Structure formats: C-alpha cells, structure tokens
Amino acid sequence: MVQEIIIFIFFALASVYVLRIGYKSFFSKDTGCAKGCGGACSTIDLNKIQKEIEARQGKMAR
C-alpha cells in the first residue's frame, strides 16, 4: 500500500512538471524561442536571404 502511494506521488509530480513545461512553451510572454536564445531566431531578414539566393545562383551559372 505504501509503495503504491509513493508511486502515485512520483507520477503526479512528473505529470505536473510535464504540464508546466507545456504550458510555459505555449503561453509564454516572451517572444523568443523555446531554447531561450532571446528571440534571435524569430527575426527573419528577407533581404539577406534574397542576396544569398542570388549569390548561389550566380555561382551555379558559371
């Protein structure tokens, strides 16, 4: 009986921990990514991407 209570407590704590992580990942007030990099991955520089594409196409044409 005591073993079952201990197992239930561990299961409940693990469930709370997993739910907390899921809640923080979906409802975080930070705009950054889950890695905590400060939001650097959320900024997209389309001009830089266009320049890289054009540079690669120029190399392939040669």
Backbone as a chain_set.jsonl record, in Angstrom:
{"seq": "MVQEIIIFIFFALASVYVLRIGYKSFFSKDTGCAKGCGGACSTIDLNKIQKEIEARQGKMAR", "coords": {"N": [[0.82, -1.197, 0.0], [1.908, 1.277, 0.811], [3.922, 1.539, -1.063], [2.459, 1.914, -3.401], [1.302, 4.402, -2.934], [3.578, 6.017, -2.845], [4.503, 5.675, -5.487], [2.329, 6.783, -6.853], [2.545, 9.452, -5.984], [5.022, 10.2, -7.128], [4.326, 9.895, -9.834], [2.3, 11.831, -10.053], [3.754, 14.181, -9.502], [5.556, 14.141, -11.667], [3.759, 14.385, -13.786], [2.68, 16.94, -13.291], [4.997, 18.446, -13.668], [5.572, 18.009, -16.427], [3.245, 19.056, -17.598], [3.509, 21.716, -16.788], [5.815, 22.527, -18.187], [4.84, 22.293, -20.809], [2.77, 24.184, -20.736], [4.223, 26.548, -20.288], [5.651, 26.664, -22.677], [3.708, 27.137, -24.609], [2.2, 29.333, -23.717], [3.896, 31.404, -23.068], [5.104, 34.619, -22.144], [7.273, 35.691, -23.278], [8.763, 36.48, -26.42], [10.629, 34.992, -27.588], [12.318, 31.993, -28.703], [11.936, 28.498, -27.773], [14.384, 27.643, -26.889], [15.453, 29.71, -25.518], [16.977, 31.756, -26.589], [16.68, 34.439, -26.75], [15.081, 35.485, -28.727], [16.313, 35.725, -31.172], [16.037, 33.964, -33.254], [13.563, 34.466, -34.205], [13.523, 36.632, -35.828], [13.492, 37.481, -39.162], [15.456, 38.104, -41.888], [14.689, 39.112, -44.822], [15.897, 40.385, -46.981], [18.583, 39.646, -46.734], [18.375, 36.891, -47.137], [17.483, 36.874, -49.787], [19.731, 37.974, -51.085], [21.604, 35.951, -50.573], [20.492, 33.846, -52.024], [20.613, 34.857, -54.633], [23.389, 35.079, -54.873], [24.182, 32.391, -54.77], [22.928, 31.438, -57.039], [24.324, 32.827, -58.958], [26.865, 31.671, -58.716], [26.303, 29.106, -59.577], [25.707, 29.488, -62.235], [28.069, 29.93, -63.487]], "CA": [[0.0, 0.0, 0.0], [2.782, 2.445, 0.892], [4.614, 1.635, -2.34], [1.52, 2.469, -4.379], [1.17, 5.831, -2.639], [4.823, 6.663, -3.278], [4.496, 5.68, -6.952], [1.333, 7.768, -7.271], [3.097, 10.792, -5.735], [6.014, 10.456, -8.173], [3.597, 10.058, -11.087], [1.613, 13.125, -10.009], [4.772, 15.228, -9.633], [6.05, 14.12, -13.046], [2.695, 14.929, -14.638], [2.639, 18.391, -13.076], [6.198, 19.012, -14.292], [5.407, 17.979, -17.887], [2.202, 20.022, -17.945], [4.07, 23.06, -16.58], [6.699, 22.811, -19.323], [3.975, 22.512, -21.971], [2.071, 25.456, -20.558], [5.188, 27.634, -20.483], [6.065, 26.751, -24.073], [2.621, 27.659, -25.434], [1.64, 30.573, -23.21], [4.971, 32.236, -22.547], [5.003, 36.036, -22.512], [8.458, 36.013, -24.076], [8.578, 36.239, -27.847], [11.754, 34.193, -28.038], [12.055, 30.589, -28.961], [11.964, 27.63, -26.601], [15.757, 27.488, -26.427], [15.829, 30.838, -24.682], [18.048, 32.494, -27.248], [16.383, 35.86, -26.731], [14.27, 35.89, -29.866], [17.121, 35.935, -32.369], [15.573, 33.097, -34.335], [12.253, 34.898, -34.682], [13.684, 37.734, -36.769], [13.846, 36.987, -40.484], [15.956, 39.163, -42.756], [14.38, 38.664, -46.174], [16.893, 40.928, -47.918], [19.781, 38.807, -46.627], [18.058, 35.621, -47.784], [17.443, 37.117, -51.232], [21.113, 38.138, -51.535], [22.246, 34.639, -50.562], [19.946, 33.069, -53.145], [21.193, 35.398, -55.862], [24.813, 34.736, -54.91], [24.301, 30.969, -55.088], [22.537, 31.26, -58.441], [25.43, 33.353, -59.75], [27.936, 30.682, -58.695], [25.885, 27.936, -60.344], [25.652, 29.852, -63.643], [29.441, 29.984, -64.03]], "C": [[0.863, 1.261, 0.0], [3.523, 2.651, -0.433], [3.71, 2.262, -3.402], [1.334, 3.97, -4.165], [2.405, 6.586, -3.101], [4.877, 6.753, -4.801], [3.497, 6.705, -7.476], [1.851, 9.192, -7.082], [4.123, 11.146, -6.805], [5.343, 10.688, -9.528], [2.908, 11.422, -11.147], [2.608, 14.267, -10.173], [5.321, 15.295, -11.064], [5.014, 14.701, -13.998], [2.598, 16.441, -14.512], [3.823, 19.056, -13.761], [6.045, 19.082, -15.815], [4.346, 18.984, -18.327], [2.702, 21.458, -17.795], [4.98, 23.453, -17.741], [5.867, 23.095, -20.577], [3.255, 23.84, -21.901], [3.012, 26.629, -20.814], [5.594, 27.77, -21.944], [4.973, 27.347, -24.959], [2.142, 29.036, -24.993], [2.686, 31.477, -22.583], [4.787, 33.676, -23.007], [6.215, 36.488, -23.311], [8.16, 35.725, -25.536], [9.691, 35.383, -28.412], [11.37, 32.74, -28.251], [12.209, 29.767, -27.683], [13.372, 27.438, -26.055], [16.179, 28.621, -25.522], [16.936, 31.673, -25.279], [17.763, 33.99, -27.33], [15.616, 36.359, -27.939], [15.056, 36.115, -31.142], [16.621, 35.098, -33.539], [14.21, 33.531, -34.872], [12.349, 36.062, -35.661], [14.187, 37.163, -38.092], [14.257, 38.173, -41.34], [15.784, 38.701, -44.203], [15.38, 39.192, -47.199], [18.161, 40.084, -47.901], [19.556, 37.467, -47.32], [18.055, 35.779, -49.293], [18.859, 37.262, -51.787], [21.84, 36.804, -51.582], [21.77, 33.776, -51.718], [20.55, 33.549, -54.453], [22.668, 35.057, -55.983], [25.01, 33.263, -55.276], [23.923, 30.719, -56.55], [23.639, 31.769, -59.357], [26.583, 32.372, -59.813], [27.58, 29.471, -59.557], [25.891, 28.222, -61.843], [27.033, 29.836, -64.281], [29.934, 28.679, -64.504]], "O": [[0.577, 2.207, -0.733], [3.727, 3.783, -0.872], [4.174, 3.062, -4.214], [1.221, 4.723, -5.133], [2.298, 7.666, -3.681], [5.254, 7.789, -5.348], [3.786, 7.418, -8.438], [1.619, 10.05, -7.933], [4.109, 12.257, -7.336], [5.747, 11.575, -10.28], [2.934, 12.088, -12.182], [2.339, 15.22, -10.903], [5.525, 16.383, -11.603], [5.365, 15.434, -14.922], [2.452, 17.144, -15.512], [3.673, 20.115, -14.371], [6.358, 20.107, -16.422], [4.53, 19.685, -19.322], [2.349, 22.322, -18.598], [4.92, 24.583, -18.224], [6.16, 24.033, -21.319], [3.145, 24.544, -22.905], [2.639, 27.594, -21.481], [5.855, 28.88, -22.408], [5.28, 27.997, -25.959], [1.716, 29.83, -25.832], [2.383, 32.234, -21.661], [4.362, 33.921, -24.136], [6.19, 37.542, -23.945], [7.385, 34.821, -25.849], [9.692, 35.081, -29.606], [10.236, 32.332, -28.003], [12.575, 30.3, -26.636], [13.54, 27.105, -24.882], [17.182, 28.5, -24.818], [17.751, 32.239, -24.551], [18.543, 34.731, -27.928], [15.518, 37.569, -28.142], [14.512, 36.65, -32.108], [16.773, 35.495, -34.695], [13.755, 33.012, -35.891], [11.344, 36.439, -36.264], [15.188, 36.448, -38.129], [13.499, 39.13, -41.497], [16.631, 37.987, -44.74], [15.675, 38.512, -48.182], [18.751, 39.836, -48.952], [20.443, 36.965, -48.01], [18.565, 34.916, -50.008], [19.157, 36.725, -52.854], [22.603, 36.543, -52.511], [22.561, 33.054, -52.325], [20.953, 32.74, -55.289], [23.15, 34.775, -57.08], [25.929, 32.937, -56.027], [24.532, 29.883, -57.217], [23.865, 31.2, -60.425], [27.223, 32.244, -60.857], [28.453, 28.88, -60.193], [26.061, 27.303, -62.643], [27.145, 29.736, -65.503], [31.065, 28.584, -64.981]]}, "num_chains": 1, "name": "protein.A"}
